[in-house]
Amino acid sequence: MVLDVQYVCGFVDGEGCFCHVQSARGPIWHFNVTQKTREVLDQIADTIGIPRYVYPHASGGYVLQTSSHKWVAKVKEFFRK
């Protein structure tokens, strides 16, 4: 299911994180969003156009995350629209 773009933007603004880490190999970007249920994270991934990399989170919920250059670039492109 594809969600409304404004809904995804607001959701990620409240529950998401972009993180830039400078490593010895160069810069690394991470993107993640946490939620109590997995379903909305799968829908966010589908809407953005990235794989459903959803894992259990230490908080008891789930996290959609990626640090793949390819998929983080896709996330950035989505939010630039």
N, C-alpha and C positions, 0 to 999 in steps of 0.2 A: 504494500500500500504506500502510495506517495502522499506525503503531507504537504500542507500549505507552506510556502517558502517563509512567510512572516512568522508562522508558528515555530518552525525550525530555528530561525534566527533568534527569536526570543528565548526559546528553550536552551539553546547553546549559550546564549548570553548569561543565563542564570545558572546553568548546571555544567557548562563546558569549560575547557581550558586549552589554550595554545601555549606551548612551552618551547623556548629556544635554548638549547644547551650547546656551549662551545666545547668540543672535545678535541683531543689530539688529532683526530682524523678530519676535523672540520665541523661546521655547524650541523646540528641535528634538531629537527622540529618534531614535536609530539603534539597530537591532538587527542583529547579524550572527553567523554561525556558520561556522567554517572546517573543512575536512576534505580528505583526499587524494583521495577519490572523490566524484563528484557524486550517485550514487544515494541515499545516506543523507540528503543535504541535500534532495533532492526529496521523500523520504519524510517528513522532519521538516516541511517546508512543508505537505504534504498533511495531516499529523496536526494541526498547529496551525490549518490552514484559511486559509493565506495563499498568494498566487501563488508560483510557483517562480522567484524572482528569483535565479538561481544564475549566478555569473560566475567566470572564471579568476582565481586569486589570485596575487600576486607570489611566494608561497612555492612555487608549482608545483602547488598543489591548487586547491580551489574555495571560494567563499564564498557563502553564502545571506545576502542583506542587503536591508534596506528602511529607508527613513526616511519613508515615507508615513505620515501621521498615522493614517489609517484602518487600515493593516496593523499598525503598531506597537501601536495600541489593541487589536487582535485578539490579538497576541502577549501583551500584558500580561494580558488577560482569561484566556487559556489558562493562564498561570502562577499566577493567583490562585485557580484551582479547587482 
